């Protein structure tokens, strides 16, 4: 095991409240804002993943979401977390060795007939149960992709990485001040006890939640306020578009893009206008490009759970074809790939799309004959194609909900979903390889997002509000 250093990323080794309870082994994953370690509980040798989060906003979001979803069997379990005012939050999570991305890669390389229809249906059902639990609790995940769908040794699939998650009052709306106060009152009532091993340290042991017991506590308001005030005076750019990189997905949990302060308006401090907070205005800069809904690519900040449903459609298509559906290399390329298959975004296909922030800035020529989803899923049955089409609808209002899809006849017809114990599961995480360059990256470059050299016909026209770009 590597020895601790003074680097903040290694500070977990010097935190006695953690090391006295857990034996920390090697780092198994690293992202822009987190590091993940394999660990064992000293009392019984049970394995865990310790996720050290270097940004308090994402830590708060992940803790809140996982506590809200603690009784869902298809959401990863948060057993405990540690949070000190002058240290990073450390989440103690169940250790899962592989994910859906690895399963798809394994099936493509080594399974002669790919993933069987019965297996696909069982994976779909588990994903839908996890997403439905999120949406019924007004949580939008905002970064659904195969590498964030973890799989246990016995075939149970679980949603993970809630660092970008948001709680909505309802689709398209955010919580009001009354809702916020109500949530805070409920949180206070739910807090049964606090374990203070340090005057500024909060340890919340949720290890019994897998057995259905009540959580032992939540973060203290005072700690959150101190964290928020510290961030308010921090010059660090928390909205920098830094990709997690390939290694970020090698662990049980990853960290994704962190937006502006989620506590703006929540407690006692204020920041400049234009940021995003846990309950307040949303941002379009979320998710991984290949799974990002078209309204986000056009800059929408007025969205709801429908963006998760689009991501599901991309994931389901990948289960069928074993290839990413829309592997765009830039946001412009991403839109072009979507439109070539589904047609352009117009008032006919998406009423109100002309009001999207970037709709009048970027436009494409008319596509006479879109290829259609069926062209991307050759040799698949009409019902298999239909379930993807129900999710990949340009109009967000037309996308089928997770609950509706759980009742879809496709999932109950022959061949029936296989039992969970019969699912084939890869033994380890699968690394990206040469024939799939970068397909596990978040693709949030710090520079220009579009390579105009790829497009021969580009017309830039000055307008009253700036300029318009048209791609031929």
C-alpha positions in Angstrom: 0.0 0.0 0.0 1.2 3.5 -0.9 2.3 5.5 2.1 0.4 8.7 3.0 1.7 12.0 1.7 0.9 15.6 2.4 -1.2 15.8 -0.8 -4.9 16.4 -0.1 -5.8 13.4 -2.3 -4.0 11.2 0.2 -5.4 12.9 3.3 -7.7 10.0 3.9 -4.8 7.9 5.3 -4.2 10.4 8.0 -7.7 10.6 9.3 -7.8 8.5 12.4 -11.6 8.5 12.7 -11.6 6.5 9.4 -8.4 4.5 9.7 -9.3 3.1 13.1 -12.4 1.6 11.6 -11.3 0.8 8.1 -8.1 -0.7 6.6 -7.5 1.4 3.5 -5.9 -0.4 0.5 -5.1 0.9 -3.0 -6.7 3.7 -4.9 -9.1 2.1 -7.4 -10.4 5.2 -9.1 -9.8 8.9 -9.5 -11.7 11.8 -11.0 -11.5 15.5 -11.2 -13.2 15.9 -7.8 -12.9 12.6 -6.1 -10.7 9.6 -5.3 -12.0 6.1 -4.5 -10.2 3.5 -2.4 -10.8 -0.2 -1.7 -11.1 -0.8 2.0 -12.0 -3.4 4.6 -13.8 -3.0 7.8 -11.3 -4.0 10.5 -13.9 -5.7 12.7 -14.9 -8.3 10.2 -12.9 -7.8 7.0 -16.0 -6.8 5.0 -15.1 -4.9 1.8 -16.2 -1.3 1.1 -15.4 1.5 -1.3 -14.3 4.8 0.4 -15.1 7.8 -1.8 -13.2 10.9 -0.9 -14.9 13.9 -2.5 -12.9 17.1 -2.9 -15.9 19.3 -3.5 -18.5 19.9 -0.8 -21.3 20.6 -3.3 -21.1 17.2 -4.9 -20.6 15.6 -1.6 -23.8 17.2 -0.3 -25.8 16.2 -3.4 -24.6 12.6 -3.3 -25.3 12.2 0.4 -28.8 13.7 0.2 -29.8 11.6 -2.8 -28.4 8.3 -1.4 -30.1 8.9 2.0 -33.4 9.6 0.2 -33.1 6.4 -1.9 -31.7 4.3 0.9 -34.5 1.6 0.7 -34.2 1.1 -3.1 -32.6 -2.2 -4.0 -31.4 -0.8 -7.3 -29.5 2.2 -5.9 -26.1 1.8 -4.4 -25.9 1.8 -0.6 -24.3 4.5 1.5 -23.4 2.8 4.8 -21.7 5.8 6.5 -20.0 9.1 5.9 -17.4 11.2 7.5 -17.2 15.0 7.2 -14.9 17.4 8.9 -15.0 21.2 8.3 -11.4 21.4 7.1 -11.4 18.0 5.3 -13.1 16.3 2.4 -16.2 14.3 2.8 -15.6 10.5 2.8 -18.5 8.2 1.8 -18.4 4.6 2.9 -20.2 2.7 0.0 -20.8 -0.9 -0.8 -18.1 -2.3 -3.0 -19.2 -3.5 -6.4 -16.6 -4.8 -8.8 -18.1 -4.2 -12.2 -20.6 -2.1 -14.2 -22.8 -2.2 -17.3 -20.2 -0.7 -19.5 -17.9 -3.6 -18.7 -20.7 -6.1 -19.4 -21.3 -4.6 -22.8 -17.6 -4.6 -23.6 -17.3 -8.2 -22.5 -20.4 -9.3 -24.5 -19.0 -7.6 -27.6 -15.6 -9.3 -27.3 -16.3 -12.7 -25.9 -20.0 -13.6 -26.1 -20.8 -15.2 -29.5 -24.5 -14.1 -29.5 -24.1 -10.9 -27.4 -26.5 -10.3 -24.6 -29.5 -12.5 -24.8 -33.0 -11.0 -25.1 -33.9 -12.4 -21.7 -30.8 -10.9 -20.1 -31.4 -7.6 -21.7 -34.9 -7.5 -20.3 -33.7 -8.2 -16.8 -31.1 -5.5 -17.0 -33.7 -3.1 -18.3 -36.1 -3.9 -15.5 -33.4 -3.3 -12.8 -32.4 0.0 -14.4 -36.0 1.1 -14.7 -36.7 0.3 -11.0 -33.7 2.4 -10.0 -34.7 5.3 -12.2 -38.4 5.1 -11.1 -37.3 5.3 -7.5 -35.4 8.5 -8.3 -38.2 10.1 -10.2 -40.9 9.2 -7.6 -38.7 11.0 -5.1 -38.3 14.0 -7.5 -34.7 13.2 -8.0 -33.2 13.7 -11.5 -29.9 11.8 -11.8 -28.5 13.9 -14.7 -25.6 11.5 -15.5 -27.0 8.1 -16.4 -24.6 6.1 -18.5 -23.4 2.4 -18.5 -20.4 3.1 -16.3 -22.6 4.6 -13.6 -24.8 1.5 -13.5 -22.8 -0.8 -11.1 -23.3 -4.6 -10.9 -22.8 -6.9 -8.0 -21.3 -10.4 -8.2 -24.8 -11.9 -8.1 -26.2 -9.8 -10.9 -28.0 -7.0 -9.0 -27.7 -3.7 -10.9 -27.5 -0.4 -8.9 -27.5 3.3 -9.9 -24.5 5.2 -8.7 -22.7 8.5 -8.9 -25.3 11.0 -7.7 -22.8 14.0 -7.6 -24.9 15.8 -10.3 -28.3 14.8 -9.0 -31.0 17.4 -8.2 -34.2 17.3 -6.2 -37.1 18.8 -8.2 -40.5 19.9 -6.9 -41.9 18.4 -10.1 -40.6 17.9 -13.6 -39.5 21.3 -14.9 -39.8 23.1 -11.5 -37.5 23.4 -8.6 -38.4 23.5 -4.9 -39.9 26.6 -3.4 -38.9 28.2 -0.2 -41.7 26.5 1.6 -40.6 23.1 0.2 -37.1 23.8 1.3 -38.2 24.7 4.8 -40.3 21.5 4.9 -37.3 19.4 3.7 -35.1 20.9 6.4 -37.7 20.3 9.1 -38.0 16.7 7.9 -34.3 16.3 8.0 -34.1 17.7 11.5 -36.8 15.3 12.6 -35.1 12.3 11.0 -31.8 13.0 12.8 -31.8 10.5 15.6 -28.3 11.1 16.9 -24.9 12.5 16.1 -21.5 11.0 16.8 -19.0 13.7 17.4 -15.5 12.2 17.5 -14.1 15.7 17.0 -15.6 19.1 17.7 -16.0 19.8 14.0 -16.4 16.2 12.8 -19.6 14.5 11.8 -19.8 10.8 11.4 -23.2 9.3 10.4 -23.3 5.6 10.6 -25.9 4.2 8.1 -24.5 0.7 8.1 -27.8 -0.8 9.2 -29.9 0.8 6.4 -29.5 -2.4 4.2 -31.6 -4.1 6.8 -34.2 -1.5 6.7 -33.5 0.3 9.9 -33.7 4.1 10.3 -30.8 6.2 9.3 -28.7 7.3 12.3 -28.4 10.9 11.3 -27.7 13.5 8.6 -25.3 16.3 8.1 -25.4 19.2 10.6 -26.7 22.5 9.3 -23.8 24.3 11.0 -21.2 22.2 9.0 -22.9 22.9 5.7 -23.0 26.6 6.5 -19.3 26.7 7.2 -18.6 24.8 4.1 -20.7 27.2 2.0 -19.1 30.3 3.5 -15.7 28.8 2.8 -16.6 28.2 -0.8 -18.1 31.7 -1.2 -14.6 33.1 -0.6 -12.8 30.5 -2.6 -11.4 31.7 -6.0 -11.4 28.2 -7.4 -13.5 27.8 -10.6 -15.9 25.1 -9.6 -17.4 25.1 -13.1 -14.3 24.2 -15.0 -15.0 21.6 -17.6 -12.4 19.0 -16.5 -13.1 15.4 -17.7 -12.8 12.7 -15.1 -10.8 10.6 -17.5 -10.8 6.9 -18.1 -9.7 6.0 -14.5 -12.7 7.8 -13.0 -14.9 4.9 -13.9 -12.7 2.1 -12.6 -14.1 2.5 -9.1 -17.4 1.7 -7.5 -18.2 5.4 -7.6 -17.1 8.3 -9.7 -17.4 12.1 -9.6 -18.6 14.1 -12.5 -18.8 17.8 -13.4 -19.4 20.1 -10.4 -21.5 23.1 -11.0 -21.9 26.3 -9.1 -22.8 26.4 -5.4 -25.9 24.3 -4.6 -26.5 26.1 -1.3 -27.3 29.4 -2.8 -30.5 30.5 -1.1 -30.6 27.4 1.1 -29.1 28.7 4.3 -27.5 31.9 5.3 -25.1 33.0 2.6 -25.4 34.4 -0.9 -23.3 34.2 -4.0 -23.3 36.1 -7.3 -26.2 35.6 -9.7 -25.9 32.9 -12.4 -25.0 29.9 -10.3 -26.9 26.7 -9.6 -27.9 25.5 -6.2 -29.5 22.3 -4.9 -33.0 23.4 -5.2 -32.7 26.5 -7.4 -32.2 27.2 -11.1 -30.7 24.4 -13.2 -27.9 24.3 -15.7 -27.6 22.7 -19.1 -24.0 21.6 -18.5 -24.7 18.2 -17.0 -24.3 14.6 -18.0 -22.0 12.9 -20.4 -22.3 14.0 -24.0 -23.2 10.7 -25.6 -26.2 10.4 -23.3 -27.2 14.1 -23.2 -30.7 15.0 -24.3 -31.0 17.4 -27.3 -32.7 20.1 -25.2 -29.6 20.2 -23.0 -27.3 20.5 -26.0 -29.4 23.6 -27.0 -28.8 25.1 -23.5 -32.1 24.3 -21.8 -32.3 25.1 -18.1 -36.0 24.3 -17.7 -36.1 20.6 -17.7 -37.1 17.7 -15.5 -36.7 13.9 -15.2 -37.2 13.7 -19.0 -33.4 14.2 -19.5 -32.8 10.9 -17.6 -35.3 9.1 -19.9 -33.4 10.2 -23.0 -30.2 8.8 -21.4 -32.1 5.5 -20.8 -32.9 5.3 -24.5 -29.3 5.6 -25.4 -28.3 3.0 -22.8 -31.0 0.5 -24.0 -29.9 0.9 -27.6 -26.4 0.1 -26.5 -27.5 -3.1 -24.8 -29.1 -4.2 -28.1 -26.2 -3.2 -30.5 -23.2 -3.3 -28.1 -22.2 0.0 -29.6 -22.8 3.6 -28.4 -25.8 5.1 -30.2 -24.7 8.7 -30.6 -20.9 8.8 -29.9 -20.4 12.5 -30.7 -17.0 14.1 -30.6 -18.4 17.6 -29.9 -21.8 19.1 -29.0 -22.3 20.1 -32.6 -21.4 16.6 -33.8 -23.7 15.1 -31.1 -26.7 17.1 -32.4 -25.8 16.2 -36.0 -25.8 12.5 -35.2 -29.1 12.7 -33.4 -30.8 14.7 -36.2 -29.5 12.3 -38.9 -31.4 9.5 -37.1 -34.4 11.3 -35.7 -34.8 14.4 -37.9 -34.3 18.1 -36.9 -35.7 19.8 -33.9 -38.6 21.8 -35.1 -41.9 23.1 -33.6 -43.6 20.1 -35.1 -41.3 17.6 -33.5 -40.8 19.5 -30.2 -43.4 22.3 -29.6 -41.6 25.2 -27.9 -38.1 24.3 -29.0 -37.6 27.6 -30.7 -37.5 29.1 -27.2 -34.4 27.1 -26.2 -31.5 29.4 -25.5 -29.3 28.3 -28.4 -31.9 27.3 -30.9 -31.6 30.5 -33.0 -27.8 30.5 -32.7 -27.1 27.0 -34.2 -29.2 25.5 -37.0 -28.9 22.6 -39.4 -30.2 22.1 -42.9 -33.3 20.1 -43.4 -32.8 16.4 -43.3 -35.1 14.9 -46.0 -35.0 11.3 -44.9 -33.8 10.7 -41.3 -32.4 7.2 -40.9 -34.6 6.2 -38.0 -33.8 4.2 -34.9 -34.3 0.9 -36.8 -31.2 1.7 -38.9 -29.1 1.7 -35.7 -30.6 -1.5 -34.5 -30.4 -4.0 -37.4 -31.8 -7.5 -36.8 -33.7 -6.4 -33.7 -37.4 -7.1 -33.3 -40.1 -4.4 -33.8 -40.9 -4.4 -30.1 -37.2 -4.0 -29.2 -36.9 -1.0 -31.5 -40.2 0.4 -30.2 -39.1 0.5 -26.6 -36.0 2.6 -27.6 -38.2 4.9 -29.7 -40.5 5.5 -26.7 -37.5 7.0 -24.9 -35.7 8.8 -27.7 -38.4 11.2 -28.5 -37.3 14.7 -29.5 -40.2 16.2 -27.5 -39.4 15.6 -23.8 -43.1 15.4 -23.1 -43.4 12.4 -25.4 -40.9 10.2 -23.6 -42.2 7.2 -21.8 -41.7 7.3 -18.0 -39.8 4.5 -16.2 -43.1 3.3 -14.6 -44.8 3.2 -18.0 -42.0 1.1 -19.4 -42.0 -1.3 -16.5 -45.6 -2.1 -17.6 -44.6 -2.4 -21.3 -45.7 -5.7 -22.9 -42.1 -6.1 -24.3 -40.9 -6.9 -20.8 -43.5 -9.6 -20.2 -43.6 -11.4 -23.5 -41.4 -14.3 -24.6 -38.6 -14.7 -24.2 -39.2 -13.8 -20.5 -36.6 -11.9 -18.5 -34.1 -14.3 -17.0 -33.9 -14.6 -13.2 -31.2 -12.3 -11.7 -29.0 -15.3 -10.5 -28.8 -16.5 -14.1 -27.3 -13.2 -15.5 -23.8 -13.4 -16.8 -21.6 -10.9 -14.9 -18.0 -9.8 -15.8 -15.5 -10.6 -13.1 -13.9 -7.2 -13.2 -14.1 -3.6 -14.5 -13.3 -3.4 -18.2 -10.8 -0.7 -19.3 -11.3 1.3 -22.4 -9.3 -0.1 -25.3 -8.0 1.0 -28.7 -11.2 0.2 -30.6 -13.3 2.4 -28.3 -11.2 5.5 -27.7 -12.5 7.7 -25.0 -16.0 6.2 -24.6 -15.8 6.4 -20.8 -14.8 10.1 -20.7 -17.2 12.8 -19.8 -15.9 14.8 -22.9 -16.1 18.2 -21.1 -13.1 19.9 -22.7 -11.8 23.1 -21.3 -11.4 24.6 -24.7 -13.7 24.9 -27.7 -16.4 22.2 -27.8 -16.8 22.1 -31.5 -14.4 21.3 -34.4 -15.8 23.4 -37.2 -13.1 21.9 -39.6 -15.2 18.7 -39.7 -18.1 20.6 -41.4 -17.5 21.8 -45.0 -20.5 24.2 -45.2 -20.6 26.5 -42.2 -22.4 29.9 -42.5 -21.9 32.4 -39.8 -24.4 35.3 -39.9 -24.5 38.3 -37.6 -27.8 38.9 -35.8 -29.2 41.4 -33.4 -28.3 39.2 -30.5 -24.9 38.1 -31.8 -24.5 35.5 -34.5 -26.0 32.4 -36.0 -24.2 29.3 -37.2 -25.7 27.1 -39.9 -24.3 23.7 -40.8 -25.0 22.3 -44.3 
